[in-house]
């Protein structure tokens, strides 16, 4: 997946997250972000990576988002790897 497509997935994920009242509070608390931060950084690839990281903490959340967005469940991981900080480290 290229970075542009990954950013689109991240923006969709952010929009979905904002609509999920029970999850948005958790995200704001865990990330230390404010509603203004979310507005200001909605196009920031690094911030979108944080959004994807948060969603991937729970299989149920991944499935719920992907079903709503009509995406295969592995799309979030692919998008995350294409955004800043999503590289899989090479330990050898």
C-alpha positions as CSV (number, residue, x, y, z in Angstrom):
1,X,0.0,0.0,0.0
2,X,1.3,3.4,-0.8
3,X,1.4,6.3,1.6
4,X,-1.4,8.3,-0.1
5,X,-3.8,5.3,0.2
6,X,-2.7,4.8,3.8
7,X,-3.5,8.4,4.6
8,X,-7.0,7.9,3.1
9,X,-7.5,4.9,5.3
10,X,-6.3,6.8,8.3
11,X,-8.7,9.7,7.6
12,X,-11.6,7.3,7.3
13,X,-10.5,5.6,10.5
14,X,-10.4,9.0,12.3
15,X,-13.8,9.9,11.0
16,X,-15.2,6.6,12.2
17,X,-13.5,6.9,15.6
18,X,-15.0,10.4,16.2
19,X,-18.4,8.9,15.7
20,X,-17.8,6.2,18.2
21,X,-18.7,7.9,21.5
22,X,-17.4,5.1,23.7
23,X,-14.0,4.9,21.9
24,X,-13.2,8.6,21.2
25,X,-12.9,9.3,24.9
26,X,-10.5,6.4,25.3
27,X,-8.4,7.6,22.4
28,X,-8.2,11.2,23.7
29,X,-7.2,9.9,27.2
30,X,-4.6,7.4,25.9
31,X,-3.1,9.8,23.3
32,X,-3.2,12.9,25.4
33,X,-4.8,14.6,22.4
34,X,-7.6,17.2,22.5
35,X,-10.5,17.7,20.1
36,X,-8.6,20.7,18.7
37,X,-5.5,18.5,18.2
38,X,-7.7,16.1,16.2
39,X,-9.0,18.8,14.0
40,X,-5.5,20.4,13.5
41,X,-3.7,17.1,12.8
42,X,-6.4,15.3,10.7
43,X,-4.1,15.4,7.7
44,X,-0.9,14.6,9.6
45,X,0.4,11.1,8.6
46,X,2.0,10.6,12.0
47,X,-1.2,11.4,13.8
48,X,-3.1,9.1,11.5
49,X,-0.7,6.4,12.4
50,X,-1.6,6.9,16.1
51,X,-5.2,6.5,15.2
52,X,-4.6,3.2,13.4
53,X,-2.4,2.1,16.3
54,X,-5.3,2.7,18.7
55,X,-7.8,0.9,16.5
56,X,-5.5,-2.1,16.2
57,X,-5.4,-2.5,20.0
58,X,-8.6,-4.5,19.7
59,X,-9.7,-7.1,17.1
60,X,-13.3,-6.1,17.7
61,X,-12.5,-2.5,16.9
62,X,-10.6,-3.5,13.7
63,X,-13.5,-5.6,12.6
64,X,-16.1,-3.0,13.4
65,X,-14.3,-0.3,11.5
66,X,-13.4,-2.5,8.5
67,X,-17.0,-3.7,8.2
68,X,-18.3,-0.1,8.3
69,X,-15.7,1.0,5.7
70,X,-16.1,-2.1,3.6
71,X,-12.4,-2.9,3.9
72,X,-10.6,-6.2,4.5
73,X,-9.4,-6.5,8.1
74,X,-5.7,-6.5,7.1
75,X,-6.0,-3.1,5.5
76,X,-5.3,-1.3,8.8
77,X,-2.0,-3.1,9.3
78,X,-1.0,-2.4,5.7
79,X,-1.9,1.3,6.1
80,X,-0.1,1.5,9.4
81,X,3.1,0.1,7.8
82,X,3.0,2.8,5.1
83,X,2.7,5.7,7.6
84,X,5.5,7.2,9.7
85,X,6.5,5.0,12.6
86,X,4.9,1.9,11.1
87,X,8.0,0.2,9.9
88,X,8.5,-3.3,11.1
89,X,11.9,-3.3,12.8
90,X,14.6,-5.7,11.5
91,X,16.0,-7.3,14.6
92,X,18.8,-9.2,12.8
